[in-house]
């Protein structure tokens, strides 16, 4: 179990428990084939799982079409926040979810409008809405603490 702050900018907001397991998932944008491609997780590189451990990518598993299906990583047991190896320098800190503990939920991603906030306020508001500004993911993995949350 890892404890993570609810809001790093407001310590009074408290903490939540995050279950940790051998199987975790993160955004596909977390991984790059080479260290130059992306400053996150790549073969042989280390990153911190937020509020948990430092991991290193040891092996990349791909399907017949060459699509990455799995990353096999090792972790440094003493690297948990407060541990003996907690201060090792890493490329990045990434958000993650323990797969066996995850809940499935709908997620709505939004992107900015095209010009409404940049000073071109003439005309009608709807003229500035990006038609692709909302992307709905019907089945995304989320922390179990979000179950029963209120909107």
DSSP file (Angstrom, degrees, kcal/mol; ACC not computed):
  #  RESIDUE AA STRUCTURE BP1 BP2  ACC     N-H-->O    O-->H-N    N-H-->O    O-->H-N    TCO  KAPPA ALPHA  PHI   PSI    X-CA   Y-CA   Z-CA
    1    1 A X              0   0    0      0, 0.0     2,-0.4     0, 0.0    18,-0.2   0.000 360.0 360.0 360.0 137.5    0.0    0.0    0.0
    2    2 A X  E     -A   18   0A   0     16,-2.9    16,-4.0    78,-0.0     2,-0.5  -0.934 360.0-138.7-119.3 145.7    1.3    3.5   -0.8
    3    3 A X  E     -A   17   0A   0     -2,-0.4     2,-0.4    48,-0.3    14,-0.2  -0.906  23.3-176.0-104.6 130.8    0.0    6.7    0.6
    4    4 A X  E     -A   16   0A   0     12,-2.8    12,-2.6    -2,-0.5     2,-0.1  -0.963  28.6-109.7-128.0 143.3   -0.4    9.7   -1.8
    5    5 A X  E     -A   15   0A   0     -2,-0.4     3,-0.3    10,-0.2    10,-0.3  -0.411  17.2-139.5 -68.7 145.2   -1.4   13.2   -1.1
    6    6 A X  S    S+     0   0    0      8,-2.7     2,-0.3     1,-0.3    -1,-0.1   0.867  94.2   8.5 -71.0 -36.8   -4.8   14.3   -2.4
    7    7 A X    >   -     0   0    0      7,-0.5     3,-2.0     3,-0.3     6,-0.3  -0.867  64.2-158.1-147.0 107.6   -3.5   17.6   -3.6
    8    8 A X  T 3  S+     0   0    0     -2,-0.3     3,-0.2    -3,-0.3    -1,-0.1   0.723  96.4  55.4 -62.2 -19.6    0.2   18.3   -3.5
    9    9 A X  T 3  S+     0   0    0      1,-0.2     2,-0.3     2,-0.0    -1,-0.3   0.555 111.8  44.4 -87.4  -8.2   -0.5   22.1   -3.5
   10   10 A X    X   -     0   0    0     -3,-2.0     3,-2.4     1,-0.1    -3,-0.3  -0.761  61.9-175.5-138.4  89.8   -2.7   21.8   -0.4
   11   11 A X  G >  S+     0   0    0     -2,-0.3     3,-1.2     1,-0.3    -5,-0.1   0.755  83.0  67.0 -57.6 -24.6   -1.3   19.6    2.4
   12   12 A X  G 3  S+     0   0    0      1,-0.2    -1,-0.3    -6,-0.0     3,-0.1   0.588  79.9  80.8 -73.4  -7.5   -4.5   20.0    4.4
   13   13 A X  G <  S-     0   0    0     -3,-2.4    -1,-0.2    -6,-0.3    -2,-0.2   0.582  94.7-138.2 -76.1  -8.0   -6.4   18.0    1.8
   14   14 A X    <   -     0   0    0     -3,-1.2    -8,-2.7    -4,-0.2    -7,-0.5  -0.286  14.9 -77.9  88.3-170.9   -5.2   14.8    3.3
   15   15 A X  E     -A    5   0A   0    -10,-0.3     2,-0.3    -9,-0.1   -10,-0.2  -0.841  27.5-150.4-129.7 163.7   -3.9   11.5    1.8
   16   16 A X  E     -A    4   0A   0    -12,-2.6   -12,-2.8    -2,-0.3     2,-0.4  -0.963  23.4-113.5-133.9 153.4   -5.3    8.4    0.2
   17   17 A X  E     -A    3   0A   0     -2,-0.3     2,-0.5   -14,-0.2   -14,-0.2  -0.714  24.1-162.9 -87.9 136.0   -4.2    4.8    0.1
   18   18 A X  E     -A    2   0A   0    -16,-4.0   -16,-2.9    -2,-0.4     2,-0.1  -0.972  17.6-132.9-118.0 115.8   -3.1    3.4   -3.2
   19   19 A X        -     0   0    0     -2,-0.5    79,-0.4   -18,-0.2     2,-0.4  -0.437  21.7-153.2 -65.9 141.0   -2.9   -0.4   -3.4
   20   20 A X        +     0   0    0     -2,-0.1     2,-0.3    77,-0.1     4,-0.1  -0.913  20.9 162.4-116.4 143.3    0.4   -1.6   -5.0
   21   21 A X        -     0   0    0     -2,-0.4    78,-0.1     2,-0.0     0, 0.0  -0.895  53.4 -95.8-147.9 177.6    0.8   -4.9   -6.9
   22   22 A X  S    S+     0   0    0     -2,-0.3     2,-0.6     1,-0.1    -2,-0.0   0.649 110.6  62.3 -73.1 -15.3    3.1   -6.6   -9.4
   23   23 A X        +     0   0    0      2,-0.0    76,-2.3     0, 0.0    77,-0.5  -0.945  66.8 162.5-117.9 113.6    0.9   -5.5  -12.3
   24   24 A X  E     -B   98   0B   0     -2,-0.6     2,-0.4    74,-0.3    74,-0.2  -0.881  21.2-151.4-126.7 159.0    0.5   -1.8  -12.9
   25   25 A X  E     +B   97   0B   0     72,-2.5    72,-1.9    -2,-0.3     2,-0.3  -0.968  15.6 170.6-131.2 147.4   -0.8    0.3  -15.8
   26   26 A X        -     0   0    0     -2,-0.4    70,-0.1    70,-0.2     5,-0.1  -0.869  46.8 -63.3-142.2 174.0    0.1    3.8  -16.9
   27   27 A X    >   -     0   0    0     68,-0.4     3,-1.8    -2,-0.3     4,-0.2  -0.260  41.8-123.6 -59.0 147.4   -0.6    6.0  -19.9
   28   28 A X  G >  S+     0   0    0      1,-0.3     3,-1.1     2,-0.2    -1,-0.1   0.731 111.5  68.6 -65.6 -19.8    0.8    4.7  -23.2
   29   29 A X  G 3  S+     0   0    0      1,-0.2    -1,-0.3     3,-0.0    -2,-0.1   0.513  82.4  76.6 -74.3  -3.5    2.6    8.1  -23.4
   30   30 A X  G <  S+     0   0    0     -3,-1.8    11,-2.7    10,-0.1     2,-0.3   0.746  88.4  65.6 -75.1 -24.6    4.7    7.0  -20.5
   31   31 A X  B <   +c   41   0C   0     -3,-1.1     2,-0.3    -4,-0.2    11,-0.2  -0.784  55.3 178.9-110.5 142.9    6.9    4.7  -22.6
   32   32 A X        -     0   0    0      9,-2.3    11,-0.4    -2,-0.3     6,-0.1  -0.984  34.1-128.1-135.8 148.9    9.4    5.5  -25.4
   33   33 A X  S    S+     0   0    0     -2,-0.3     2,-0.3     9,-0.1    10,-0.3   0.784  95.7  26.0 -66.8 -27.5   11.5    3.1  -27.5
   34   34 A X  S >> S-     0   0    0      8,-0.1     4,-1.2     7,-0.1     3,-0.5  -0.948  79.5-118.8-135.6 157.3   14.6    5.2  -26.7
   35   35 A X  T 34 S+     0   0    0     -2,-0.3    -1,-0.1     1,-0.2     5,-0.1   0.798 115.6  54.3 -64.1 -28.4   15.7    7.5  -23.9
   36   36 A X  T 34 S+     0   0    0      1,-0.2    -1,-0.2     3,-0.1     3,-0.1   0.796 101.2  60.3 -74.8 -27.8   16.0   10.3  -26.5
   37   37 A X  T <4 S+     0   0    0     -3,-0.5     2,-0.3     1,-0.2    -2,-0.2   0.880 121.4   1.7 -68.9 -39.1   12.5    9.9  -27.7
   38   38 A X     <  -     0   0    0     -4,-1.2     2,-1.2    -6,-0.1    -1,-0.2  -0.991  61.4-132.8-153.7 138.1   10.7   10.5  -24.4
   39   39 A X  S    S+     0   0    0     -2,-0.3    -4,-0.1    -3,-0.1     2,-0.1  -0.378  87.1  67.3 -92.8  58.0   11.9   11.5  -20.9
   40   40 A X  S    S-     0   0    0     -2,-1.2     2,-0.5     1,-0.1    51,-0.2   0.026 101.8 -11.7-134.6-113.2    9.9    8.9  -19.1
   41   41 A X  B     +c   31   0C   0    -11,-2.7    -9,-2.3    50,-0.1     2,-0.3  -0.872  67.0 147.1-104.9 127.4   10.2    5.1  -19.2
   42   42 A X    >   -     0   0    0     -2,-0.5     3,-2.6   -11,-0.2    15,-0.5  -0.939  58.9 -56.9-147.6 166.3   12.5    3.4  -21.8
   43   43 A X  B 3  S+d   57   0D   0    -11,-0.4    15,-0.2   -10,-0.3    -8,-0.2  -0.197 124.6   3.6 -53.2 127.9   14.6    0.3  -21.8
   44   44 A X  T 3  S+     0   0    0     13,-2.8    -1,-0.3     1,-0.3     2,-0.2   0.324 105.9 118.4  81.0  -7.7   17.2    0.4  -19.0
   45   45 A X    <   -     0   0    0     -3,-2.6    12,-1.7    12,-0.1     2,-0.4  -0.565  55.4-136.1 -92.9 156.1   15.8    3.7  -17.6
   46   46 A X  E     +E   56   0D   0     10,-0.2    45,-1.9    -2,-0.2    46,-0.4  -0.874  22.5 172.9-111.5 143.8   14.4    4.3  -14.2
   47   47 A X  E     -E   55   0D   0      8,-2.1     8,-2.9    -2,-0.4     2,-0.5  -0.945  30.6-116.2-137.7 160.7   11.3    6.3  -13.2
   48   48 A X  E     -Ef  54  93D   0     44,-2.5    46,-2.9    -2,-0.3     2,-0.6  -0.851  17.6-136.2 -97.3 133.5    9.4    6.7  -10.0
   49   49 A X  E >   - f   0  94D   0      4,-3.5     3,-2.9    -2,-0.5    46,-0.2  -0.820  47.2 -97.5 -81.3 121.6    5.8    5.5   -9.7
   50   50 A X  T 3  S-     0   0    0     44,-2.9    46,-0.2    -2,-0.6     3,-0.1  -0.114 101.8  -3.8 -49.0 128.0    4.2    8.4   -7.9
   51   51 A X  T 3  S+     0   0    0      1,-0.2   -48,-0.3    44,-0.0    -1,-0.3   0.589 132.3  61.3  65.3  14.0    4.0    7.8   -4.1
   52   52 A X  S <  S-     0   0    0     -3,-2.9    29,-0.9     1,-0.2    -1,-0.2   0.022  92.8 -33.2-132.8-120.1    5.5    4.3   -4.6
   53   53 A X        -     0   0    0     27,-0.2    -4,-3.5    -3,-0.1     2,-0.5  -0.591  47.5-106.9-112.9 166.9    8.7    2.8   -5.9
   54   54 A X  E     -E   48   0D   0     22,-0.5    22,-2.3    -6,-0.3     2,-0.3  -0.829  41.3-169.2 -89.2 132.7   11.4    3.4   -8.5
   55   55 A X  E     -EG  47  75D   0     -8,-2.9    -8,-2.1    -2,-0.5     2,-0.4  -0.844  13.0-151.1-121.1 159.8   11.1    1.0  -11.4
   56   56 A X  E     -EG  46  74D   0     18,-2.6    18,-2.1    -2,-0.3     2,-0.6  -0.999  22.3-122.1-130.4 134.4   13.3    0.1  -14.3
   57   57 A X  E     +dG  43  73D   0    -12,-1.7   -13,-2.8   -15,-0.5    16,-0.2  -0.652  37.0 166.3 -75.3 118.7   12.2   -1.2  -17.7
   58   58 A X  E     +     0   0D   0     14,-2.7     2,-0.3    -2,-0.6    15,-0.2   0.728  60.5  14.6-103.5 -30.8   13.9   -4.5  -18.3
   59   59 A X  E     - G   0  72D   0     13,-2.0    13,-3.1     2,-0.0     2,-0.5  -0.998  56.7-148.2-152.6 142.2   12.0   -6.0  -21.2
   60   60 A X  E     - G   0  71D   0     -2,-0.3     2,-0.5    11,-0.2    11,-0.2  -0.959  14.7-158.0-113.5 124.8    9.6   -4.9  -23.9
   61   61 A X  E     - G   0  70D   0      9,-3.0     8,-2.8    -2,-0.5     9,-1.6  -0.896  13.6-176.1-105.5 129.0    7.0   -7.5  -25.1
   62   62 A X  E     - G   0  68D   0     -2,-0.5     6,-0.2     6,-0.3     2,-0.1  -0.891  19.9-126.3-123.1 153.4    5.4   -6.9  -28.5
   63   63 A X    >   -     0   0    0      4,-2.4     3,-1.9    -2,-0.3    -1,-0.0  -0.210  46.8 -82.5 -84.7-175.8    2.7   -8.8  -30.5
   64   64 A X  T 3  S+     0   0    0      1,-0.3    -1,-0.1     2,-0.1    -2,-0.0   0.758 130.7  53.4 -62.0 -26.4    3.1  -10.1  -34.0
   65   65 A X  T 3  S-     0   0    0      2,-0.1    -1,-0.3     1,-0.0     3,-0.1   0.435 120.6-106.8 -88.4  -0.1    2.3   -6.7  -35.5
   66   66 A X  S <  S+     0   0    0     -3,-1.9     2,-0.3     1,-0.3    -2,-0.1   0.537  71.2 144.6  88.0   6.3    5.0   -5.0  -33.4
   67   67 A X        -     0   0    0      1,-0.1    -4,-2.4     2,-0.0     2,-0.3  -0.633  56.1-114.2 -80.8 134.2    2.6   -3.3  -31.0
   68   68 A X  E     +G   62   0D   0     -2,-0.3    -6,-0.3    -6,-0.2     3,-0.1  -0.512  41.1 167.3 -68.9 126.7    3.9   -3.1  -27.4
   69   69 A X  E     +     0   0D   0     -8,-2.8     2,-0.3     1,-0.4    -7,-0.2   0.593  61.2  12.1-113.3 -19.4    1.7   -5.2  -25.2
   70   70 A X  E     -G   61   0D   0     -9,-1.6    -9,-3.0     2,-0.0     2,-0.5  -0.985  51.3-152.1-160.4 143.9    3.7   -5.4  -22.0
   71   71 A X  E     -G   60   0D   0     -2,-0.3     2,-0.6   -11,-0.2   -11,-0.2  -0.991  16.7-151.7-115.9 128.3    6.7   -3.8  -20.2
   72   72 A X  E     +G   59   0D   0    -13,-3.1   -14,-2.7    -2,-0.5   -13,-2.0  -0.897  25.8 174.1-102.2 121.8    8.5   -6.0  -17.7
   73   73 A X  E     -G   57   0D   0     -2,-0.6     2,-0.3   -16,-0.2   -16,-0.2  -0.854  24.8-143.4-126.4 156.4   10.1   -3.9  -15.0
   74   74 A X  E     -G   56   0D   0    -18,-2.1   -18,-2.6    -2,-0.3     2,-0.3  -0.826  18.8-145.4-112.2 159.8   11.9   -4.5  -11.8
   75   75 A X  E     -G   55   0D   0     -2,-0.3     2,-0.8   -20,-0.2   -20,-0.2  -0.903  16.0-122.3-126.1 156.4   11.6   -2.3   -8.8
   76   76 A X    >   -     0   0    0    -22,-2.3     3,-2.3    -2,-0.3   -22,-0.5  -0.857  20.9-156.1 -95.7 107.3   14.0   -1.2   -6.1
   77   77 A X  G >  S+     0   0    0     -2,-0.8     3,-0.6     1,-0.3    -1,-0.2   0.782  91.9  51.1 -57.1 -30.7   12.4   -2.3   -2.8
   78   78 A X  G 3  S+     0   0    0      1,-0.2     7,-2.8     5,-0.1     8,-0.4   0.319  91.1  82.2 -89.2   9.5   14.2    0.3   -0.7
   79   79 A X  G <   +     0   0    0     -3,-2.3    -1,-0.2     6,-0.2     3,-0.2   0.445  56.9 121.9 -95.9   0.1   13.1    3.1   -3.0
   80   80 A X  S X  S-     0   0    0     -3,-0.6     3,-3.7    -4,-0.2     6,-0.2  -0.314  86.7 -73.9 -59.4 146.0    9.7    3.6   -1.6
   81   81 A X  T 3  S+     0   0    0    -29,-0.9    -1,-0.2     1,-0.3     3,-0.1  -0.148 127.6  18.5 -45.0 125.4    9.2    7.2   -0.3
   82   82 A X  T 3  S+     0   0    0      1,-0.3    -1,-0.3    -3,-0.2    -2,-0.1   0.280 101.6 124.4  92.2  -9.5   11.2    7.5    2.9
   83   83 A X  S X  S-     0   0    0     -3,-3.7     3,-1.4     1,-0.1    -1,-0.3  -0.192  79.2 -97.5 -79.7 174.0   13.3    4.4    2.1
   84   84 A X  T 3  S+     0   0    0      1,-0.3     3,-0.3     2,-0.1    -5,-0.2   0.788 124.4  37.0 -63.2 -30.3   17.1    4.1    1.8
   85   85 A X  T >  S+     0   0    0     -7,-2.8     3,-1.4     1,-0.2    -1,-0.3   0.146  82.2 112.6-107.4  18.5   17.1    4.5   -2.0
   86   86 A X  T <  S+     0   0    0     -3,-1.4    -1,-0.2    -8,-0.4    -2,-0.1   0.744  71.8  57.5 -65.3 -24.2   14.3    7.0   -2.2
   87   87 A X  T 3  S+     0   0    0     -3,-0.3    -1,-0.3    -4,-0.2     2,-0.1   0.253  70.7 132.4 -95.9  13.9   16.5    9.9   -3.4
   88   88 A X    <   -     0   0    0     -3,-1.4     2,-0.3     1,-0.1    -3,-0.0  -0.444  64.8-112.7 -62.9 134.7   17.9    8.1   -6.5
   89   89 A X        -     0   0    0     -2,-0.1     2,-0.3     2,-0.0   -43,-0.1  -0.544  43.1-179.4 -73.7 131.1   17.7   10.5   -9.5
   90   90 A X        -     0   0    0     -2,-0.3   -43,-0.2     1,-0.1     3,-0.1  -0.841  38.7-114.2-128.4 165.0   15.2    9.3  -12.1
   91   91 A X  S    S-     0   0    0    -45,-1.9     2,-0.3    -2,-0.3   -44,-0.2   0.864  87.5 -26.4 -65.4 -38.1   14.0   10.6  -15.5
   92   92 A X        -     0   0    0    -46,-0.4   -44,-2.5   -52,-0.1     2,-0.5  -0.974  54.0-111.3-165.5 169.3   10.4   11.3  -14.4
   93   93 A X  E     -f   48   0D   0     -2,-0.3     2,-0.3   -46,-0.2   -44,-0.2  -0.986  37.5-165.1-114.9 128.7    7.6   10.5  -12.0
   94   94 A X  E     -f   49   0D   0    -46,-2.9   -44,-2.9    -2,-0.5     2,-0.2  -0.858  18.9-121.6-118.8 151.2    4.6    8.8  -13.6
   95   95 A X        +     0   0    0     -2,-0.3   -68,-0.4   -46,-0.2     2,-0.3  -0.605  39.0 173.3 -84.6 150.1    1.1    8.1  -12.4
   96   96 A X        -     0   0    0     -2,-0.2     2,-0.3   -46,-0.2   -70,-0.2  -0.938  25.1-145.2-152.5 166.2    0.0    4.5  -12.3
   97   97 A X  E     -B   25   0B   0    -72,-1.9   -72,-2.5    -2,-0.3     2,-0.5  -0.994  27.3-118.6-140.1 135.9   -2.9    2.2  -11.2
   98   98 A X  E >>  -B   24   0B   0    -79,-0.4     4,-1.1    -2,-0.3     3,-0.7  -0.647  24.3-145.4 -72.8 120.8   -2.6   -1.3   -9.8
   99   99 A X  G >4 S+     0   0    0    -76,-2.3     3,-0.8    -2,-0.5    -1,-0.2   0.911  94.5  51.4 -60.0 -47.3   -4.4   -3.5  -12.3
  100  100 A X  G 34 S+     0   0    0    -77,-0.5    -1,-0.2     1,-0.2   -76,-0.1   0.769 119.1  38.6 -63.8 -21.2   -5.9   -6.0   -9.8
  101  101 A X  G <4 S+     0   0    0     -3,-0.7    -1,-0.2   -82,-0.1    -2,-0.2   0.522  92.3 116.1-102.8  -7.4   -7.3   -3.1   -7.7
  102  102 A X    <<  -     0   0    0     -4,-1.1     2,-0.3    -3,-0.8    41,-0.2  -0.202  52.3-145.4 -67.1 151.1   -8.4   -0.8  -10.6
  103  103 A X  E     -H  142   0E   0     39,-2.1    39,-2.1     2,-0.0     2,-0.5  -0.806  16.9-124.1-106.3 157.5  -12.0    0.2  -11.2
  104  104 A X  E     +H  141   0E   0     -2,-0.3     2,-0.3    37,-0.2    37,-0.2  -0.889  41.5 158.7-103.0 132.1  -13.3    0.8  -14.7
  105  105 A X  E     -H  140   0E   0     35,-2.6    35,-3.1    -2,-0.5     2,-0.4  -0.961  43.9 -98.9-147.5 161.2  -14.9    4.2  -15.4
  106  106 A X  E     -     0   0E   0     -2,-0.3     2,-0.4    33,-0.2    32,-0.2  -0.697  37.6-163.5 -82.1 136.3  -15.8    6.6  -18.2
  107  107 A X  E     -H  137   0E   0     30,-2.6    30,-3.3    -2,-0.4     2,-0.6  -0.972   7.7-155.4-122.8 137.1  -13.3    9.4  -18.6
  108  108 A X  E     -H  136   0E   0     -2,-0.4     2,-0.4    28,-0.2    28,-0.2  -0.953   9.7-164.8-115.3 117.0  -13.9   12.6  -20.5
  109  109 A X  E     -H  135   0E   0     26,-3.2    26,-2.9    -2,-0.6     2,-0.4  -0.830   6.9-166.9-100.6 135.1  -10.8   14.3  -21.9
  110  110 A X  E     -H  134   0E   0     -2,-0.4     2,-0.3    24,-0.2    24,-0.2  -0.932   6.9-164.1-123.6 148.5  -11.1   17.9  -23.1
  111  111 A X        -     0   0    0     22,-1.8    19,-0.2    -2,-0.4    22,-0.0  -0.806  36.5 -81.5-120.6 166.9   -8.8   20.1  -25.1
  112  112 A X        -     0   0    0     -2,-0.3    -1,-0.1     1,-0.1     2,-0.1  -0.075  42.8-104.9 -67.2 165.2   -8.8   23.9  -25.5
  113  113 A X        -     0   0    0     16,-0.1     2,-1.0     1,-0.1    16,-0.2  -0.333  35.6-106.2 -80.1 169.8  -11.0   25.9  -27.8
  114  114 A X  S    S-     0   0    0     14,-2.4    -1,-0.1     1,-0.1    15,-0.0  -0.672  89.5 -28.1-104.3  79.1   -9.6   27.5  -31.0
  115  115 A X  S > >S+     0   0    0     -2,-1.0     3,-1.1     6,-0.0     5,-1.0   0.160  99.9 110.0 111.8 -19.8   -9.3   31.2  -30.3
  116  116 A X  G > 5S+     0   0    0     12,-0.4     3,-0.6     1,-0.3    13,-0.1   0.901  91.2  35.7 -59.8 -42.0  -12.0   32.0  -27.7
  117  117 A X  G 3 5S+     0   0    0      1,-0.2    -1,-0.3     2,-0.1     4,-0.1   0.401 102.8  76.4 -91.8   3.2   -9.5   32.6  -24.9
  118  118 A X  G < 5S-     0   0    0     -3,-1.1    -1,-0.2     2,-0.1    -2,-0.2   0.293 117.8 -90.8 -98.9  11.4   -6.8   34.2  -27.1
  119  119 A X  T < 5S+     0   0    0     -3,-0.6     2,-1.7    -4,-0.2     3,-0.2   0.230  95.6 114.6 104.8 -14.9   -8.5   37.6  -27.5
  120  120 A X      < +     0   0    0     -5,-1.0    -2,-0.1     1,-0.2    -1,-0.1  -0.555  30.9 147.9 -87.5  74.5  -10.6   37.0  -30.6
  121  121 A X        +     0   0    0     -2,-1.7    -1,-0.2    -4,-0.1    -5,-0.1   0.429  28.0 113.1 -93.6   0.6  -13.9   37.3  -28.8
  122  122 A X        +     0   0    0     -3,-0.2     2,-0.1     2,-0.0    -2,-0.0  -0.310  66.9  22.2 -67.0 158.6  -15.9   38.8  -31.6
  123  123 A X  S    S-     0   0    0      4,-0.0     2,-0.3     3,-0.0     3,-0.0  -0.348 108.3 -28.1  83.4-165.1  -18.7   36.7  -33.0
  124  124 A X    >   -     0   0    0      1,-0.1     3,-1.3    -2,-0.1     4,-0.4  -0.659  49.7-127.6 -94.3 145.1  -20.5   33.9  -31.4
  125  125 A X  G >  S+     0   0    0     -2,-0.3     3,-2.0     1,-0.3     4,-0.3   0.876 106.7  60.5 -55.2 -43.1  -19.0   31.6  -28.7
  126  126 A X  G >  S+     0   0    0      1,-0.3     3,-0.8     2,-0.2    -1,-0.3   0.714  91.7  68.3 -64.8 -19.4  -19.9   28.4  -30.6
  127  127 A X  G <  S+     0   0    0     -3,-1.3    -1,-0.3     1,-0.2    -2,-0.2   0.739 101.4  48.5 -68.7 -20.6  -17.8   29.5  -33.5
  128  128 A X  G <  S+     0   0    0     -3,-2.0   -14,-2.4    -4,-0.4   -12,-0.4   0.428  82.2 112.8-101.1  -0.7  -14.7   29.1  -31.4
  129  129 A X    <   -     0   0    0     -3,-0.8     2,-0.5    -4,-0.3   -16,-0.1  -0.593  69.7-126.6 -77.4 129.6  -15.4   25.6  -30.0
  130  130 A X    >   -     0   0    0     -2,-0.4     3,-2.1   -19,-0.2     4,-0.2  -0.641  13.1-145.9 -72.0 119.5  -13.0   23.0  -31.2
  131  131 A X  T 3  S+     0   0    0     -2,-0.5     3,-0.3     1,-0.3    -1,-0.2   0.721 100.5  47.2 -64.0 -18.2  -15.3   20.2  -32.6
  132  132 A X  T 3  S+     0   0    0      1,-0.2    -1,-0.3     3,-0.0    -2,-0.1   0.060  78.5 111.1-105.7  24.1  -12.8   17.6  -31.4
  133  133 A X    <   +     0   0    0     -3,-2.1   -22,-1.8   -23,-0.1     2,-0.5   0.646  69.2  59.7 -77.3 -13.4  -12.4   19.1  -27.9
  134  134 A X  E     +H  110   0E   0     -3,-0.3     2,-0.5   -24,-0.2   -24,-0.2  -0.964  58.0 178.5-120.0 124.6  -14.2   16.2  -26.1
  135  135 A X  E     -H  109   0E   0    -26,-2.9   -26,-3.2    -2,-0.5     2,-0.6  -0.992  14.5-154.9-121.3 125.0  -12.9   12.7  -26.2
  136  136 A X  E     -H  108   0E   0     -2,-0.5     2,-0.7   -28,-0.2   -28,-0.2  -0.885   5.8-165.8-104.7 122.9  -14.9   10.1  -24.2
  137  137 A X  E     -H  107   0E   0    -30,-3.3   -30,-2.6    -2,-0.6     3,-0.4  -0.920   5.4-164.6-104.0 107.5  -13.1    6.9  -23.1
  138  138 A X  E    S+     0   0E   0     -2,-0.7     2,-0.2     1,-0.2    -1,-0.1   0.725  78.4  29.4 -69.9 -21.6  -15.9    4.6  -22.0
  139  139 A X  E    S+     0   0E   0    -32,-0.1     2,-0.3   -33,-0.1    -1,-0.2  -0.633  74.2 153.5-143.3  81.4  -13.7    2.1  -20.1
  140  140 A X  E     -H  105   0E   0    -35,-3.1   -35,-2.6    -3,-0.4     2,-0.3  -0.774  43.5-113.4-105.5 153.1  -10.6    3.6  -18.5
  141  141 A X  E     +H  104   0E   0     -2,-0.3     2,-0.3   -37,-0.2   -37,-0.2  -0.661  40.7 173.7 -85.1 141.6   -8.7    2.2  -15.4
  142  142 A X  E     -H  103   0E   0    -39,-2.1   -39,-2.1    -2,-0.3     5,-0.1  -0.935  39.5 -77.6-142.8 163.9   -8.8    4.4  -12.3
  143  143 A X    >   -     0   0    0     -2,-0.3     3,-1.8   -41,-0.2     4,-0.2  -0.334  40.1-125.1 -59.7 142.1   -7.7    4.2   -8.7
  144  144 A X  G >  S+     0   0    0      1,-0.3     3,-1.6     2,-0.2    -1,-0.1   0.762 105.9  72.2 -63.9 -23.0  -10.2    2.2   -6.5
  145  145 A X  G 3  S+     0   0    0      1,-0.3    -1,-0.3  -128,-0.2    -2,-0.1   0.647  86.7  65.8 -66.2 -13.5  -10.6    5.2   -4.2
  146  146 A X  G X  S+     0   0    0     -3,-1.8     3,-2.1     2,-0.1    -1,-0.3   0.606  73.2 113.3 -83.7 -11.8  -12.6    6.9   -6.9
  147  147 A X  T <  S+     0   0    0     -3,-1.6     3,-0.1     1,-0.3   -42,-0.0  -0.387  86.4  13.3 -61.0 131.7  -15.4    4.4   -6.7
  148  148 A X  T 3  S+     0   0    0      1,-0.2    -1,-0.3    -2,-0.1    -2,-0.1   0.576  92.8 154.1  79.2   8.5  -18.5    6.1   -5.4
  149  149 A X    <   -     0   0    0     -3,-2.1     2,-0.4     1,-0.1    -1,-0.2  -0.283  40.6-123.0 -67.7 156.7  -17.1    9.5   -5.9
  150  150 A X              0   0    0      1,-0.1    -1,-0.1    -3,-0.1    -3,-0.0  -0.807 360.0 360.0-104.8 144.2  -19.4   12.4   -6.5
  151  151 A X              0   0    0     -2,-0.4    -1,-0.1     0, 0.0    -2,-0.0   0.422 360.0 360.0 -85.9 360.0  -19.4   14.7   -9.5
